[in-house]
Amino acid sequence: MTTPADDTHRLRVLAEARRPAPGLDGPPPPLPGFAASGFNPLVADTADRCLREHHGAPPAPGRTALLLASASGDLATARAIEQSAEPGRRTGPLLFFQSNPNAVLGHIAARWGLTGPIVAICPDEAEPGRVPAEAYELAALLLADGDADRVLLIAAEQTPDGDHAAAVLLTVPAP
């Protein structure tokens, strides 16, 4: 299977996961160290589902890069930080930690033993539940540059209709 986004590099999909998924009820499980928002648990759970489909249980062998694409970002944490900045209120250190999108990627990398680069981008266009073409292009570059053998690409969006995420584990076909 190849991605529709990249003409110069053919990418092979090793595994996929989506949130919400058919038959899946409720929010993702809580993620220790992350509070005030479902964004980071959404990203971590979707990544775990994708990696488990291909590797089973952690750790994942080889060099896997992590790439998070989100146009909305973590809206609930942004709101919580904004509210905590009001006069007479204090911002908790966890809010600063989780406001960095690389924080959840670091959690995923540590849990799975991933040793590739970690990148977070804000694509120009995003459709909830779909990986943007811009993210596939960056994944192809990471693979072409030899920075990783695989790329776990996660797209996550928070919308009024709910939180949506899609993950794909990509590689290049053997020559």
Residue, then its C-alpha position, 0 to 999 in steps of 0.5 A: m500500500t502506498t500513500p496518496a501524498d508523495d510522488t517522489h517516494r513510495l511509502r509502505v504502510l506497516a500499521e494503522a490506527r484511528r480514534p475514535a475506532p469502530g466499536l471503541d467506547g469512551p475516551p482514551p485511558p488517562l496518561p500519567g503526568f498529563a492533566a486538563s486535556g484529552f489531547n495527549p492521551l488521544v495521541a499516546d493511545t492512537a500511537d500505542r494502537c498503531l505500534r502494537e498492531h505491528h510490533g506487539a508489546p514494547p519495545a519496538p526494534g530499530r530506528t523509528a521517528l515520531l511525527l505529530a501533525s496537528a492544526s488545532g493543537d491541544l486546545a484544552t491545555a491552551r484554555a487552561i493556561e489562559q485561565s490560569a494566567e488570570p489575576g490571582r491564579r497560578t499556573g501549575p508546572l504540568l500545564f507548561f510541560q504538557s503544552n509542548p507537543n513534544a512532551v507526549l512524543g517523548h513519553i511515547a518514545a520512552r515507552w516504546g524505546l524509539t530512537g529516531p527523531i521527534v518532530a511536531i508540525c502544524p499543517d496548513e490544512a487538516e481534516p479530523g481523522r486523516v493524515p495531511a499530505e504535508a505530514y506524509e511528505l515530511a515522513a518521506l524526507l525523514l526516511a530518505d535522509g536515513d534519519a529513521d527506518r520507520v516513521l510513526l506519523i500521528a495526526a490529531e485534531q480537537t473539534p467541537d464534534g470530538d477528538h480525532a486521531a489517525a496514526v500510520l507506521l511507515t517505511v520505504p519498500a526494500p529495493 
